[in-house]
Amino acid sequence: MAETRPPSGFWSGIDPRWLALSVTTIGSFMSILDSTIVNVALPNILRDFGAELETGQLVLTVYLLALAVVIPLSGYLAGRVGIKRLYIVTLLFFTAGSALCGLAWNLPSLILFRAIQGLGGGMLQPLGMAMVFTMITPLERGRFMGMLGLPMLLAPLLGPTLGGYLAQYVSWRMIFLINLPIGVGNLFLAWTLLKEQPRREGLRFDGLGFLLALCAFPSLLLALSEGGQLGWTSPGTLALLAAGVAALVAFVLVELRRRQPLLQVRLFERPMFALAMSINFVTQFSLFGIQFLLPLLLQQARGLGAAATGLMLFPSGITSFIAMNVSGRIYNRVGPKRLALSGLAVLFVTTGLLGRTTEHTSLFAIAFLASLRGIAMGLCMMPVQTAAYNTVPQEEMAHATALSNVLFRIFGSAGTAILTATLVVSLHLQGAPAGATVTSGTAPIHLLENAFDHAFLLMAAVTLVGMALAWFLRDPVLEGLRAPAPMQTERTALAAE
């Protein structure tokens, strides 16, 4: 385990690992927040610049593509440059890109600056996780994972709400400029509190793997995120999907033959890692699904505004945070299986109940079910992650966090794409009027409610699959400690608890 910088002065008496975790959490939160905060302000941006939606969509997609380009590089660059040094450089890029976005004078300049912002922001989450993992033992990961998972749960939820408030009452430019003081403060804290880790000598850059990743991940993410607008059977969407899948297959084959791969796909040879990533698809499907479906349901079918919708969904973020911290504290005692099964069971029931709502269901009942889902996500999400990382050697941790973050992006985009298609198909099969869509306001309310019910029931079915998978989940680190061991090992294990 790596040493941490001893805190002095104001920071004395505080566990330096929590300080480091707070620094990296801020960076991760900003990066994920900017994946969603711009969406709601896009109409204001297009109006100010006199641009069309087709061109304006690049403001959203170029950030997503920049993330997809740099995340696979984070493992290699962390070993080559040093995690702290690379974290500071990427945070500087993200902060500078945010400031430039706020000062953009036309749409092309904003698109360029969003690319710079994304190139910096893409590495913040995997680097932050890898850095914290160098400071804690496997037995401590459950306790620390609650804070590590906070950005993944809260940022996508708060993004549209915060973006809507700023765009409506201040200016869309504040969506970007708000990152400037936070980023500068985080840069100071990172320089002061984080400690550099040893660089790995003799690393070779996997050029072919990078070229294939450069084709695979952006193509897949672009197809999944834009397919609903372009049309799932349109030539552009099909071409992107075909190119992405072909490049992904080639990428996996190449990486399996590399001694120093860009992404360590051989981690999937570890059964528990592969199982945990499969369950992660279920949790990400539910996480992004609810953050996609509920705002649409409340605004399109119930007529709520962006601010009111945000207030209804905010309590679920609080319940998620509380549940994550509870699960982290009891993780070593109960293990990942019980926590994951409990969380997924609550997720299954609440999602199924959301799928039975009607136009007469009270808003309070919907908000209550959303809050219960927050508890469910907090119980199952981070224990599954902890079990996955506890199968990974310390020297491979930067590659593991890069791989999981790539998968998170793909899982989230795939989940949103599947649910979008479900809504469209459901409206069509119910005989909705020609041209009626979920967002057009022309679909009859009862058909719209039914379409959302079908999407929620699909989420419940996927959750049921996750419960079946979670039955086999276990943590090899905890199992090793529970095996017969010398007295000293038992005392060490009890002290770590």
N, C-alpha and C positions, 0 to 999 in steps of 0.2 A: 504494500500500500504506500502511495506517495506521501511525502511530508506536506504539511500545510504551513502557510506563513503564520507565525505566532502573532495574534492581534496585540496592538499596543495602543496606549492612549484611550481614546473614546471607545475603541473596540475591545479593550481588555476585559476579560471575564466572559466573553462570548465564544462559543465553540466556533473556530474558524471555518469549519465545514459548512455550518449553516450560513455564514457570511458568503462563502463562495457560492453556495446553492442559491442564495437570494440574488446575487449578481447574475448568474446564468439564467435564472427564472425570468428576470426582467427582459433580458435579450430575447429569450424564446417567446415570451408573451408578445413583444412588439412584432416579431417576425410573423407569427401566426395570425395576430390581429390584423395585420395589413393584407392578409389573404382575403379577408371578408369585409373590411371596413369601407372599402372603396365602392363596393357594389351598389349600395343604396344612394351614393352621391353621384353616380355616373350621369344621370339625367341633367344635374346642375352643371357638370363639367362640359357636357356636350352643348348645352345651351350657351354657356359663356364663350366657348370656342367656335360655335356655329358649325359643329361637326355632325356627321351622320352616325347612327348606332353601329353600322357595320365596321366603320373605322374605329369608333370609340371603344369597341370591345377589346381592342388591343391593349388598352390601359389595364384591363384585368388579366388577359391571357399572357402578356409578355412577362408579368411578374411571376405567374405560375410556371412559365417555361424557364425563366432564369433560375427559379428554385430547383427545377428538375435537372438542370445542367450541372449545378454546383454540388448538390447533396452527395452524389456518388464520389466526388473528389475529396470529401472531407476526411475520410479515413487516411488516404495517402498523404494529403497535405499536412494533417495533424502530426504524423510521424516524421515528415520531412522538415517542417518549419517549426514545430512546437505548438502544443494546443493553446497555451495562453497567447502567444504571439499571433497565431492565426485567428483566434477569437477576437482579439483587439482590432486586427486589420479588417475582418468581416463586419464587426460592429461599426467601425469607422465608415466603411462603404455604405452600410445600411443607413446610418445617420446622415451622411452627406447626401445620399440619394434621396432621402426623405425631404431634406431641406430644399434640394433642387426641384423636387416635384412640387413643393409648395410655391416655388417661384417661377414655375413653367409659364412661358409666354404664348405657347400655342400647343396644339395636340401632339405634333411630332416630337417636340421637346419633352412633353410629359411622358410619352411612351418610352423615349430614350432613358429618362431619369428613373422610370419605374423598373427598367431592366437593370440599371445600376443598383437600385434598392434591392431587387430580388437576388442579384449576385452576392450581395452581402448577407441578406437575411436568410438565405437557404441553409447556410452552415451553422447558424446560431443555435438551433435546437440540437442537432447531433453533437456538436462540439461541447455544448454545455452539459449534456448528459454524460459524455465520455469523460469530461474533466471531473465531474463530481464522483464518478465511479472510481477514479484513481485515488480518492481520498477516503473511501469507505470500504468496509469489509462486506462480503456477501451477506452476512447475517444482519448488517445494518441497512441493507438496501430497501427492505420493506418499509422501514421507518422514514427513509428519505424520499421514497418514490411518490409520496403524496404531494410534496412540493414540486417535484419534477413533472408530475402529470397535470398540475394546475393550469399551465398555458394551454394544453391540448383540450381541456374541458371548457375553460372559461372564455378564451380568446375568440373562438368561432361564435360563441353565444353573444358576447358583448360587442363584437365588431359591427354588425348591422345597426344595433341600437345607438351606439356612440356615433357612428357615421351619420345616421339619420339626424340626430340632435345637432351635430356640428354643421351639417349641410343646410339644415333648415333655419337654425337660429344664429349661426356665425358665418362661416364660409367653408366651401369644400376644401379650400387650401389649408385650413386648420387640421384637416384629417392627416395631412402629412407633416405640417409644422409642429404639431404636438409631440412628434417623435424627437424633435431637436433637443429640447432641454432634458428629456428623459435619456436620450442617447448619450449626450455629453456627460450627464451625471453617471451613467452606467460605465462609460469609458474610464472615468476617474476611479470608480470603485473597482473595475476590473484590473486596472494598472496597480492599484494599491493593495487589493486583497487576494488576488489570484497569484498562484505560484506556478512558474513554468515547469513543465515536465521534460524529462530527457528526450532528445530526438533520437530516432532510430536510424542507424547508419546502414548504408548499402541498399536503400530502397530503390526499386526501379519503377518507372512510370509505365502503366499498362496502356499504351497508346491505342491499340486496337480495341481494347475493352472500352476506353473512353469514347471512341468514335461510334461504337455500337450503342453505348448508353446515350450518347448525344442524339441518336436517331430514335431509340426505343422509347425512353421515358417521356420526352416532350411530345412525341407523336401520340402515345397512349393518353397522356393527360389532356392534350388538346382535343383529341377525338371524344373523350369521355365528358369533358367539360362543355364543349361546344356542339356536341351531337344533337342535343335537343333543339338548338336554334337552327343549325344547318340542315337538320333532318337526318335520321339514323340511316336511311337508305340513300342519301345523297352521295354522289361520286367523291366529294371531298372527304366526308366522314369515313366512307369505306376505304379510301386510299390511305388515310391516316391510320386507321385500325390495322389494315393489312401490313403497312410499313412498320408500325409499332410492334405487332406480334412477331413478324419475321425477324426484326432486329433484336427483339427480346430473346427469342429462341437462340439466335446466333450468339448473343451476349452470354447467355448461360453456358453454352457449350464451350466458348472461349475461356470464360472465367474458371471453369472446372479444370482446365488444362494449365492454368497459370500458377506458378509458384508464389507470385505476389500479385493477386488479382486486385482489380479496382474495387469491387464489392465481393465480400467473402461469402459467396453463395453456398459454399460447402458447409456453412453453418446449418443448412437444412438437412444435412446428414445426421444431425443430432435430433433424435425423435421428439424430445421435449421442446426444443426450440421451434421445430416445424409445427408441432401441435399448438404451441402458444401463439405463433403467428396466424394460424388458422382461426383460433378463437379471436385474435385481434381483428380479423376481418369482420367478425360478427359484431364486436363492440364498436368498431369504426362505422360499420353500416348503420348501427342504431344511433350512434352519436351524431354523425352528419345527417342521418335521415331525419331525426327529430328536429335538428336545427334548420333543415330545409323544409320539412312538411308543416310544422306547427306555425311558423310565421305566415306561410302561404294560406293555411286554413283560417287563421285568425283574421288576416287582412282581406282575403278574397271571398271567403264564405261568411265571415262574421262582421266584416266592415270596419275592423279596428285599424287605427293608424300605426305607424312605425313605433312611435314613442310608447303607446299603450301596449303594443305587442311586446316590446322589450321589457316593460315592467312586469308583464305576466310571466315571462320566461326567466327573469332574473333570479327568483328564488331557487330554481333548479340548480343554478350555479353554486349557490350557497350550500344547498344540501349535498351536492357533489363534493365540495371541498371538505365538509365535515366528515362525510363517509370515507373519503380517501384517507384522511388522517386517522380515523378509527381503524380502518383496515390495515394501515401501516403499522400501528401499534400492536395489533394482535396477530400480525402475519406469522411471526416465528412460532407462535403457540398453536395456531390452527392450520397453517399451511395454505397454499393457493387454491386447492380443490374446493374446500368448503366455502371460502369467500367468493370464488368465481361462480359456483353453483347457486349460492344465495343471491348474488347480484343478478345473475341471468334469470333466475326464477321470478324475482320482482320485476325485472325488465319484461319478461314474457307476459305476465299478468297485466301490467299497466299498459303495455303496448296493445294487447288484445282488447282491453277496455276502451282505449282511445279509438280502436277500430269499430267500436259499437256506438260511438256518439252520434247524435242527430243534431239537427238545427235547433232543437229545443234543449239540448244539454247545456247546463249553466257554464259560464266562463270560469267560475270558481272551481268547478269539478275538473275542467280541463287543466287549469293551473295546478291543482292538487296532484293530478296524475303526472304532470310534467315534473313536479317536485319529487315525487316518489321515484320517477325514472332517474332523477339526479342522484338519489341515494343508491340506486341500483348500479349506475355507472361508476360511482365512487367505490363501491364494494368490489366490483369485478375487474375494472380496467387495469389498475396498477398492479394488483397481485399477479395477473397474467403476465404483465411486462416483467415483473421481478423474477418470476419463475423462468422466463425466457433468458434473461441476462445472467441468471445464476448457472446456466449451462455453458457460458462463454468464458474462455481464458482471459485474464486481465489484459494481455498484450493484444488481443483481438477486439477489445471493447469499442475502440473508435470505429472499426469496420462494422461491428454489430449495430451500433447506434445509427450509422449511416444507412445500413440496409433496412432497419426498421422504419426510419423516417421516409425513405423512398416508398416503402410499402404503405405507410400511412397516407401519403399523398395519393397513391393509386387507389387504395381502398376507399378513401373519402370521395374521390371523383367517381369511382365505379358505383358506389352506393347512391350518390345523387343521380347519376345517369339512369340506373335501374329504376329508381323511384319515379323519376320524370317520365320514363317510358310507361311505367305502370299507370300513372295518372292519365296520360294521353290515350293509351289503349282502353282504359276503363271508360273514359268519356265517349270514345268512339263506339264501343260495344253497347253502351247504354242508349245509343241513338241520339247523341247531342247534336244540335243544329250545325250545319256545315260552317266551318271557320271558328267554331267555339273552342276556346282554349282555357286553361286554368287561370291565366292572368288577364285575359281580354275583358272579363266581366260580362260576357255574353252567354256563358253556360248557365242553365237553370240551377238554382241553389241545391235542390235535392240531388241532382246528378253530380254536382260538384262534391257534395258531402259524401255520396256513395264512392266516388273515385278516391277520396282521401281515406275512407274506411278500408278500401281494398289495399291501398298502400300500407296502412298501419298493420293490417292482417298479414301482409307479406313480411313485414319486419318481424312480427311475432313468430312466424314460421321459421325465419332465419335464426331467431334467438333460440328456438327449440333445438335446432341443429347445434348451436353453440353449447347448450346444456349437455347434449350427448357427448360432445368433444371434451367438455370440462370434467367429465367423470373420470377421465384418464390423466388429468393434469397432476403433476407432482413436482417437487423441488428437490433436485439431487443434493443440494447443500444441506437442507434440513434433514433429509433422509440419512445422510452421512453422519450427522451429529447424533441422531437418535439410535444409531447402531451401537452395539457394545463397544466401549472405548475405555482407555485408562482414566483413572480418577482425575488427573490434571486436565485432560481434554473436557471432561464433564464440567469441571469448575469453570473452565474458559467459556464453554457454551452458555452456562448459566449466567456468567457475568455479562456476556454479550446480549442476553435477553433483556 
